[in-house]
Every structure is written in structure tokens, then in C-alpha cells.
Amino acid sequence: QVQLVESGGGLVQAGGSLRLSCAASGSGFRINTMRWYRQAPGKQRDLVAAITSGGSTDYTDSVKGRFTISRDNAKNTVYLQMNSLKPEDTAVYYCYLDLVFHRNYQSVYGYWGQGTQVTVSS
């Protein structure tokens, strides 16, 4: 059974930093693309950053130059380093991982983390 556990959220002042982590437990799979989404109150869930299995990254324009996504394949973990935080970054942040199980290479299964609150005060 696969579980995703997120950590690292919290309350920070504008200009501060936080580092989010999302670790997948279990075995018998590899992880393809890893993504971070965020959802502010009353708004849709939006993609923030993504990293492929090869290490290629992509970011939404509003976080470019401030956020860095990275991964540790040995730990099945994805990170989101958030610097120069702004009040508009306030949201619940979710990781989303594409898993391929060894027993079925042809299918990709998406898993969501439980979400972690990030609050940036002005």
C-alpha cells in the first residue's frame, strides 16, 4: 500500500522561506513525474512545479526564481524550496506523484498527498 506524507508547511512572514517535503512509502514501484499543486480558499487547485524522472523541471510563472523543486529518488521524496514568500503564496500545498508499479509497467497511477498549509503574513 502506498502512502504519501507531506511535511514542512507553516506560518511565515513575507520574504521568508519554507521547505516542503513529500515522501512516498511502500515498495514495488518507481515514480515518474512529481508535482506540487496549491489551492487557495475559494480557488481551484493549480500546478506550481513539476520534476520529471530525468530531473527536468517546470514552474508556473508566479514562482519562477523563488521556488525550487527537487527530488531524492532513493528516498522516494520530492521537495519544494520556497524563498521570498509572498502573501499570495498562501494556500494548501499538495504533492502529486505518478507511480508505475513493477507488476504493471503499462499503467501510471496518480497519488495525492494529504496537503500542508502554507500561510504567509504581510
C-alpha positions as CSV (number, residue, x, y, z in Angstrom):
1,Q,0.0,0.0,0.0
2,V,1.3,3.4,-1.0
3,Q,1.1,6.4,1.3
4,L,2.2,10.0,0.7
5,V,3.2,12.0,3.7
6,E,3.7,15.8,3.4
7,S,5.5,18.0,5.9
8,G,7.1,21.4,6.2
9,G,4.2,23.8,6.0
10,G,3.6,26.6,8.5
11,L,3.3,30.3,9.1
12,V,6.0,32.6,7.8
13,Q,6.4,36.3,7.3
14,A,6.6,37.8,3.8
15,G,10.1,37.4,2.5
16,G,10.7,34.2,4.5
17,S,11.3,30.7,3.4
18,L,9.8,27.2,3.8
19,R,10.8,23.8,2.5
20,L,8.0,21.3,1.8
21,S,8.6,17.5,1.6
22,C,6.5,14.7,0.3
23,A,7.6,11.1,0.9
24,A,6.1,8.0,-0.6
25,S,6.1,4.9,1.4
26,G,5.7,1.4,0.1
27,S,7.6,-0.7,-2.4
28,G,7.3,-2.3,-5.8
29,F,7.1,0.9,-7.8
30,R,9.1,3.7,-9.4
31,I,8.0,7.3,-9.5
32,N,7.8,9.2,-12.8
33,T,6.9,12.9,-12.7
34,M,6.5,14.5,-9.3
35,R,4.4,17.7,-8.9
36,W,3.4,20.3,-6.4
37,Y,-0.1,21.9,-6.6
38,R,-1.6,24.6,-4.4
39,Q,-5.2,25.6,-3.6
40,A,-6.1,28.9,-2.0
41,P,-9.5,29.3,-0.3
42,G,-12.3,29.6,-2.9
43,K,-9.9,28.9,-5.8
44,Q,-9.1,25.9,-8.0
45,R,-6.1,23.7,-7.4
46,D,-3.2,24.9,-9.6
47,L,0.0,23.3,-10.6
48,V,3.0,25.0,-9.1
49,A,6.0,23.0,-10.1
50,A,6.9,19.6,-11.7
51,I,10.0,17.5,-12.0
52,T,10.4,14.5,-14.3
53,S,12.3,11.3,-13.6
54,G,15.2,12.7,-15.6
55,G,15.3,15.8,-13.5
56,S,13.7,18.3,-15.9
57,T,11.8,21.0,-14.0
58,D,9.0,23.4,-14.8
59,Y,7.3,26.1,-12.8
60,T,4.3,28.3,-13.0
61,D,5.3,31.9,-13.9
62,S,4.4,33.4,-10.5
63,V,7.0,31.3,-8.6
64,K,9.9,31.2,-11.1
65,G,13.1,32.4,-9.5
66,R,11.6,31.9,-6.0
67,F,10.7,28.2,-5.7
68,T,12.8,25.2,-6.5
69,I,11.6,21.7,-6.9
70,S,13.9,18.7,-6.4
71,R,13.7,15.0,-5.7
72,D,15.6,12.2,-4.0
73,N,14.8,9.0,-5.8
74,A,16.5,6.8,-3.2
75,K,14.0,8.2,-0.6
76,N,11.0,8.5,-3.0
77,T,10.8,12.1,-1.9
78,V,10.1,15.4,-3.6
79,Y,10.9,18.8,-2.1
80,L,9.7,22.3,-2.7
81,Q,12.1,25.0,-1.5
82,M,10.1,28.3,-1.3
83,N,12.0,31.5,-0.9
84,S,10.9,35.1,-0.9
85,L,7.4,34.1,0.0
86,K,4.6,36.5,-0.6
87,P,1.1,36.6,1.0
88,E,-0.4,35.4,-2.4
89,D,1.5,32.2,-1.9
90,T,-0.8,31.3,1.0
91,A,-2.6,28.1,0.2
92,V,-2.7,24.4,0.9
93,Y,0.1,22.7,-1.0
94,Y,-0.4,19.2,-2.3
95,C,2.1,16.8,-3.9
96,Y,1.0,14.5,-6.7
97,L,3.2,11.6,-7.8
98,D,2.9,9.4,-10.9
99,L,3.7,5.8,-9.9
100,V,4.4,2.9,-12.1
101,F,4.2,-0.5,-10.4
102,H,6.6,-3.3,-11.3
103,R,3.7,-5.7,-11.8
104,N,2.1,-3.5,-14.5
105,Y,4.5,-1.3,-16.4
106,Q,1.8,-0.1,-18.8
107,S,-0.2,1.9,-16.3
108,V,0.5,5.1,-14.4
109,Y,-1.3,5.7,-11.1
110,G,-1.6,9.2,-9.6
111,Y,-1.4,9.7,-5.9
112,W,-2.1,12.8,-3.9
113,G,-0.6,13.9,-0.6
114,Q,-2.8,15.0,2.3
115,G,-1.9,18.6,1.9
116,T,0.0,21.0,4.0
117,Q,-1.0,24.6,4.9
118,V,1.4,27.4,4.0
119,T,0.4,30.8,5.4
120,V,2.4,34.0,4.5
121,S,1.7,37.0,6.6
122,S,2.3,40.5,5.3
